[in-house]
Amino acid sequence: MIPIILLFPVAAAPFIYFVKSRTLNHIVLIIYALLMSTVTGILYKNGGHWSPFLQTDPLNIVFLIIMSILFLGVAFYNRAYFKHHDIGIKAETEYTIFFLFFVASMAGVLLSTHLALMWVFIEATTLFSAPLIYVERSRSSLEAAWKYIFICSIGISLAFVGIILLSIGTKSVDSLFFKDLYSNAKTIVPFWLKFSFPFILIGLGTKMGLAPVHAWLPDAHSESPSPVSAMLSGTLLNAAFLGILRVFKLMTLAGLDYYARTLLLVMGLLSLVVSAIFILRTNNFKRMLAYSSIENMGIISLGIATGGIAYYASFLHVISHSLAKGSFFLTAGNILNRFHTKEIDKVRGILQIDKINGWLWIGSFAAISGIPPFPSFISEFLITMELFRGHQYIIAGIFFLVFTIILFGMGRSVMHMAFGPADPHLVKASPAPMTYIPQIGFLMLAVVIGIYTPDILNNLLKWASALLTDIV
């Protein structure tokens, strides 16, 4: 099963490149999304492996399910979105090819059982996603693409240095397979393990969008087409997070979890503070959503640093953030197509122009803000509860303060855009189902998880949480 999702782009890319048909491009993208969802379901039920290097486990299957759901919605939305954008057939064909390989490379990151191979796939995500940022062919998108390449390449280089340093301390193991590293964690020289972790954390934290190495993210997310922004925020950041989790588990098994937690805590809190400052100042609604992604990555990191039931909460928050941010970015694409501006001050009366889009905008805000019945409320509550249980009152206080500022900043902008008098020259929207259905699906799924977490998902999250401290 695994070869199907990794090799499909290799087989499809030459075909669509020479045919150059818009219809074919969209059909291939939808077929790949359906294939990804089907294979993921089979892998969840039966497990799977393709050589010792690519396998499933309870930890990566969670992320694979999230990516499959989000990709499926984005694939159907994609065609409706590009009906409003005048790009040539060649550019659209190239966009489709890079999108296919981008998704495949993220799947490779998630399925890798070898640290060096994971690094290769993470580097591949940069190469294949950078051209997607430049699809609009504007000066600002070109700048964003190069900034993304430059900063992420430096980050990945630092991660590579960290892998080398780790290898120096694992001479007795002579393997970078995660299973071998975990089984022999106690034999790895602590000095080299502690020396390597900051390099790997900063390197992968760059891709995850953690402050202070987040600078690429606001530009890339705001300049990308909305389907790409949704995938960058909802899946790419998760892939980098999984890489951090793999190494964090090694630190835990080696008895160095306090050291790793401290570094994660610092980057998590810093991400929250940076997000709060810039969300209050930005006048670009897609950029606002980008800073929201940084904030949520900070919350997830804070949960892992806290430990205990916050492990479970972090995985739940990953799911909640991906669904909410997927809905948010796709809805932002609808707003951009309607108002032809990204400036918050120039968008008013969305509910008057397009009621469905207006309520999706408000619903996405509620989902990302932790308002019941969305699951982000549960995850944030559990993280806070674990902070109080561990007597970390100062950290909890900082979390509450910064989160309140972010909630106020985003809420003010969202309500400003949704309500108020609309421009009388704007014609009310005619329903275009595929510009609404994916977001409705994401938000409905989030509500279901928030009201009643299915036993299948609940057990999977518990298993994934336990796997962070188990050798197997």
C-alpha positions in Angstrom: 0.0 0.0 0.0 2.8 2.5 0.9 4.4 2.4 -2.6 1.1 3.5 -4.1 0.9 6.8 -2.3 4.6 7.5 -2.8 5.0 6.5 -6.4 1.6 7.7 -7.8 3.1 11.2 -8.6 6.0 9.7 -10.4 3.6 7.9 -12.7 1.1 10.7 -13.1 3.5 13.7 -13.5 4.9 12.9 -17.1 1.4 12.1 -18.3 -0.2 15.4 -17.2 2.9 17.4 -18.2 2.6 16.3 -21.9 -1.2 16.4 -22.1 -1.6 19.8 -20.4 -5.3 19.8 -19.7 -6.9 21.7 -16.9 -9.6 19.1 -16.5 -7.0 16.3 -16.3 -5.0 18.2 -13.8 -7.9 18.5 -11.4 -9.0 14.9 -12.0 -5.5 13.6 -11.2 -5.3 15.6 -8.0 -8.7 14.3 -6.9 -7.8 10.7 -7.8 -4.6 11.0 -5.7 -6.6 12.5 -2.8 -9.1 9.6 -2.9 -6.3 7.1 -3.2 -4.5 8.7 -0.3 -7.6 8.4 1.9 -8.3 4.8 0.9 -4.7 3.7 1.5 -4.6 5.5 4.8 -7.8 3.7 5.9 -6.2 0.4 5.0 -3.0 1.2 6.7 -4.9 2.2 9.8 -6.7 -1.1 9.9 -4.0 -3.5 8.9 -0.7 -1.6 9.3 1.9 -1.6 6.6 5.5 -1.4 5.7 7.6 -1.0 2.6 11.1 -2.2 3.5 12.5 -1.4 6.9 12.6 2.3 6.0 8.9 3.1 5.6 6.4 1.7 8.1 3.3 2.8 10.0 2.8 3.0 13.8 0.2 4.6 16.1 2.3 7.8 16.1 2.5 8.5 12.4 -0.9 7.1 11.5 -2.6 9.9 13.4 -0.7 12.5 11.2 -1.4 10.5 8.0 -5.1 10.4 8.7 -5.1 14.2 9.2 -3.2 14.8 6.0 -5.5 12.5 4.0 -8.7 14.3 5.3 -7.3 17.8 4.6 -5.9 16.8 1.2 -9.2 15.4 0.1 -11.0 18.6 0.9 -8.4 20.8 -0.6 -8.3 18.7 -3.8 -12.0 19.2 -4.4 -11.8 22.9 -3.5 -8.8 23.5 -5.8 -10.7 23.6 -9.1 -13.3 26.0 -7.9 -10.6 28.3 -6.5 -8.6 28.5 -9.8 -11.7 29.4 -11.8 -11.2 32.9 -10.4 -7.5 33.0 -11.2 -6.1 33.7 -14.6 -3.0 31.5 -14.8 -1.8 29.8 -17.9 -2.2 26.1 -18.6 1.5 25.5 -18.3 1.7 27.2 -14.9 -1.4 25.2 -13.7 0.1 21.9 -14.9 3.4 22.7 -13.1 1.4 23.6 -10.0 -0.4 20.2 -10.1 2.8 18.3 -10.5 4.5 20.1 -7.6 1.4 19.6 -5.5 1.5 15.9 -6.1 5.1 15.6 -5.1 4.7 17.9 -2.2 2.0 15.6 -0.7 4.1 12.5 -1.5 7.1 14.0 0.3 5.1 14.8 3.4 3.8 11.2 3.4 7.5 10.1 3.2 8.3 12.2 6.3 5.4 10.7 8.2 6.3 7.1 7.3 10.0 7.2 7.7 11.5 4.9 10.3 15.1 6.2 9.7 16.3 9.6 11.0 18.4 10.4 7.9 15.6 9.3 5.5 13.2 11.6 7.3 15.6 14.4 6.9 15.7 13.8 3.1 12.0 13.8 2.8 11.7 17.0 4.9 14.2 18.7 2.5 12.1 17.4 -0.4 9.0 19.2 1.0 10.9 22.5 0.7 11.9 21.8 -2.9 8.4 20.8 -4.0 6.4 23.4 -2.0 8.5 26.5 -2.9 7.2 26.7 -6.5 3.6 26.4 -5.2 4.1 29.7 -3.2 5.1 31.5 -6.5 2.1 30.4 -8.5 0.6 33.9 -8.6 3.9 35.1 -10.2 3.8 38.4 -8.3 6.8 40.2 -6.8 5.7 39.5 -3.3 5.1 35.8 -3.9 8.6 35.5 -5.5 10.1 37.2 -2.4 8.1 34.9 -0.1 9.3 31.8 -2.1 12.9 32.7 -1.9 12.6 33.6 1.8 11.0 30.2 2.4 13.8 28.4 0.6 16.6 30.4 2.3 15.3 30.1 5.9 14.2 26.5 5.7 17.4 25.4 4.0 19.4 26.9 6.8 17.1 25.2 9.3 17.4 21.8 7.6 21.2 22.3 7.5 21.2 22.8 11.2 19.1 19.6 11.6 21.7 17.8 9.5 24.4 19.0 11.8 22.4 17.7 14.7 22.1 14.3 13.1 25.8 14.1 12.6 26.4 15.1 16.3 23.9 12.4 17.3 25.7 9.8 15.1 29.0 10.6 16.9 27.4 9.6 20.2 25.8 6.4 18.8 28.9 4.5 17.7 27.9 1.5 19.7 24.5 1.5 18.0 25.7 2.1 14.4 22.2 2.8 13.2 19.9 5.7 12.7 16.7 3.6 12.7 14.4 5.0 15.4 13.8 1.5 16.7 17.5 0.9 17.2 18.0 4.3 18.7 15.2 3.8 21.2 16.4 0.3 22.2 19.9 1.6 22.9 19.0 5.0 24.2 20.8 4.5 27.5 24.1 3.6 25.7 24.2 6.9 23.7 26.7 9.3 25.1 24.6 12.0 26.9 27.0 14.8 25.9 26.5 14.3 22.2 22.7 13.7 22.6 22.3 17.0 24.5 24.5 18.7 22.0 22.6 17.4 19.0 19.0 18.0 20.3 19.1 21.9 20.0 20.3 21.7 16.4 17.6 19.2 15.5 14.9 21.1 17.4 15.9 24.5 15.8 16.2 22.8 12.3 12.9 21.0 12.4 11.3 23.9 14.4 12.0 26.1 11.4 9.7 23.9 9.3 7.2 23.7 12.1 7.1 27.5 12.4 8.2 27.8 16.0 9.6 31.2 17.1 12.3 32.5 16.8 12.9 30.6 13.5 9.4 31.3 12.1 10.2 34.2 9.8 9.4 32.4 6.5 5.9 31.3 7.6 3.9 34.6 7.5 5.1 35.5 4.0 4.7 32.0 2.6 1.2 31.4 4.0 -0.1 34.9 3.0 1.3 34.8 -0.6 0.4 31.2 -1.4 -2.8 30.2 -3.1 -5.4 29.3 -0.4 -5.3 25.5 -1.2 -1.5 25.6 -0.7 -1.8 27.7 2.5 -4.2 25.2 3.9 -1.8 22.3 3.2 1.3 24.2 4.5 -0.5 25.1 7.8 -2.5 21.9 8.3 -0.1 19.2 7.2 3.5 20.5 6.6 3.8 21.9 10.1 2.5 18.6 11.5 5.1 16.6 9.5 8.0 18.7 11.0 6.4 18.3 14.5 6.4 14.5 14.1 10.2 14.7 13.4 10.6 16.6 16.6 8.5 14.0 18.5 10.7 11.2 17.2 13.8 12.8 18.6 12.0 14.0 21.8 11.1 10.3 22.5 14.8 9.4 22.2 15.7 12.1 24.8 13.0 10.8 27.1 14.2 7.2 26.9 17.8 8.4 27.5 16.7 10.2 30.7 17.2 13.7 29.3 13.5 14.6 29.0 13.8 17.6 31.4 16.4 19.1 29.1 14.3 18.5 26.0 11.1 19.8 27.7 12.8 23.0 28.8 13.9 23.8 25.2 10.4 23.0 23.9 8.8 25.1 26.6 10.9 28.1 25.7 10.2 27.9 22.0 6.5 27.2 22.6 6.0 30.3 24.9 8.1 32.5 22.5 5.9 31.4 19.7 2.8 32.5 21.6 4.3 35.8 22.5 5.4 36.6 18.9 2.0 35.6 17.6 0.2 37.9 20.1 2.3 40.9 19.1 2.0 40.5 15.3 -1.7 39.5 15.3 -2.6 42.8 16.9 -0.6 44.7 14.3 -1.2 43.0 11.0 -3.8 44.3 8.5 -3.5 41.2 6.2 -6.1 38.5 7.0 -4.1 35.7 5.5 -1.0 36.9 7.4 -3.2 36.9 10.5 -4.0 33.2 9.9 -0.3 32.5 9.5 0.5 34.0 12.9 -2.3 31.9 14.3 -0.5 28.8 13.0 2.6 29.9 14.9 0.5 30.3 18.0 -1.0 26.9 17.7 2.4 25.2 17.1 3.4 27.0 20.3 0.5 25.5 22.2 1.3 22.0 20.9 4.9 22.4 21.9 3.8 23.6 25.3 1.7 20.5 25.7 4.6 18.2 24.9 6.8 20.1 27.3 4.2 19.8 30.0 3.8 16.0 29.7 1.3 13.8 31.3 -2.3 14.1 29.9 -1.0 17.1 27.9 0.6 14.6 25.5 -3.0 13.5 24.6 -4.1 17.1 24.5 -1.3 18.0 22.1 -2.3 15.3 19.6 -5.9 16.3 19.9 -4.9 19.9 19.3 -3.0 18.9 16.2 -6.2 17.5 14.8 -8.3 20.5 15.8 -5.8 23.0 14.4 -5.5 21.2 11.0 -9.3 21.0 10.5 -9.9 24.6 11.7 -7.0 26.1 9.8 -7.9 24.2 6.6 -11.4 25.7 6.8 -10.0 29.1 7.7 -7.6 29.3 4.7 -10.1 28.0 2.2 -12.6 30.5 3.4 -10.0 33.2 3.2 -9.6 32.2 -0.5 -13.3 32.8 -1.1 -13.0 36.2 0.5 -10.0 37.1 -1.6 -11.8 36.0 -4.7 -14.8 38.2 -3.8 -13.1 41.3 -2.4 -9.8 41.2 -4.4 -7.8 42.4 -1.3 -6.1 40.9 1.7 -6.4 44.0 3.8 -8.7 43.6 6.8 -9.8 47.3 6.7 -11.1 47.0 3.2 -13.3 43.9 3.8 -16.7 44.5 5.4 -20.1 42.9 5.4 -19.1 39.4 4.3 -22.4 38.1 5.8 -24.4 40.5 3.5 -22.5 39.5 0.4 -22.2 35.8 1.0 -23.9 34.4 4.2 -22.5 30.9 3.9 -18.9 32.3 3.6 -19.5 34.8 6.4 -20.7 32.0 8.8 -17.8 29.8 7.7 -15.4 32.6 8.5 -16.9 33.1 12.0 -17.1 29.3 12.5 -13.5 28.8 11.6 -12.5 31.5 14.1 -14.6 29.7 16.8 -12.9 26.4 15.9 -9.3 27.8 16.1 -10.1 29.9 19.3 -11.1 27.0 21.5 -14.7 27.9 21.8 -17.0 24.9 22.7 -17.9 22.5 21.3 -14.8 22.5 19.2 -12.0 20.1 20.3 -9.4 22.9 20.7 -11.3 23.8 23.9 -10.7 20.4 25.3 -7.0 20.3 24.3 -6.3 23.7 25.8 -8.2 22.9 29.0 -6.3 19.7 29.4 -2.9 21.4 28.9 -3.9 24.1 31.4 -5.1 21.5 33.9 -1.7 19.6 33.6 0.1 22.9 34.1 -1.8 23.5 37.4 -1.3 19.9 38.4 2.4 20.4 38.0 2.3 23.7 40.0 3.5 25.6 36.9 1.4 28.6 37.7 3.6 31.3 36.1 3.6 29.4 32.8 -0.1 28.9 33.0 -0.5 32.7 33.7 1.6 33.6 30.7 -0.4 31.2 28.5 -3.7 32.7 29.7 -2.6 36.3 29.1 -1.1 35.7 25.7 -4.0 33.6 24.5 -6.4 36.3 25.6 -4.5 38.9 23.6 -4.5 36.6 20.5 -8.3 35.9 20.9 -9.0 39.6 21.1 -6.8 40.5 18.1 -8.3 37.8 15.8 -11.8 38.3 17.1 -11.7 42.0 16.4 -10.5 41.4 12.8 -12.9 38.6 12.1 -16.0 40.4 13.3 -14.9 43.6 11.5 -14.8 41.7 8.3 -18.0 39.7 8.8 -20.3 42.4 10.0 -20.9 46.0 9.0 -22.1 47.6 5.8 -20.8 46.0 2.6 -19.6 47.8 -0.5 -22.8 48.4 -2.5 -20.9 47.7 -5.8 -20.3 44.1 -4.7 -22.9 41.7 -6.1 -24.2 39.0 -3.8 -22.6 35.6 -4.4 -24.2 32.9 -6.3 -23.7 29.5 -4.6 -20.7 27.6 -5.7 -20.9 24.4 -3.6 -17.2 23.3 -3.9 -16.1 26.6 -2.4 -18.1 25.8 0.8 -18.4 22.0 1.1 -14.8 21.2 2.2 -14.9 23.8 5.0 -18.4 22.7 6.2 -17.0 19.1 6.3 -13.9 20.1 8.3 -16.0 22.1 10.8 -18.6 19.4 11.2 -15.9 16.8 11.8 -14.3 19.1 14.4 -17.7 19.5 16.2 -18.2 15.8 16.3 -14.8 15.2 17.8 -15.4 18.0 20.3 -18.8 16.8 21.4 -18.0 13.1 21.4 -14.6 11.8 20.6 -15.1 8.4 18.9 -13.6 5.4 20.7 -11.5 4.6 17.7 -9.9 8.1 17.7 -9.7 8.2 21.5 -7.8 4.9 21.7 -5.5 5.9 18.8 -4.6 9.2 20.6 -4.0 7.3 23.9 -1.8 4.8 22.1 0.2 7.5 20.3 0.7 9.4 23.6 1.9 6.2 25.3 4.3 5.6 22.4 6.2 8.7 23.3 7.6 7.0 26.4 7.6 3.3 25.3 10.5 1.6 23.5 8.3 -0.3 21.1 
